[in-house]
Amino acid sequence: MDPNIRRTRDLVASDDVVGTNVYDARGEHIGEVERLILEKRSGRVSYAVLSLGGFLGMGEDYYPLPWEKLTYDESLGGFRVDISKEQVEGVPRYSRDEDYDWSTENGRAINDYYGFRTV
């Protein structure tokens, strides 16, 4: 088995997703995928954490976004979201030097913000 095989028609390796650009509905760059947050038991991707702002990693903030909000757009070579950068910036965020509280309550707040039902 070759661990260097990264994608098939339906699968992609996480290291191919992290660093991928994210664009708004008009095709304007708004950030990039910094990290994926997975459910422990199912392995399903729950959130993509976007990095916005900053310069060379300084002053960058991280914005959790439900994975379902991202759609891969081959023409852009990145993910497209149906919301603006300003809307993304309205969600709870954290900075590079702090840990985010991934509690059920905060997950519910993120999902509520984007209009997703929480279980």
Secondary structure, 3 states (H helix, E strand, C coil): CCCCCCECCCCECHHHHCCCEEECCCCCEEEEEEEEEECCCCCCEEEEEEEECCECCECCEEEEEEHHHCEEECCCCEEECCCCHHHHCCCCCEECCCCCCCCHHHHHHHHHHCCCCCC
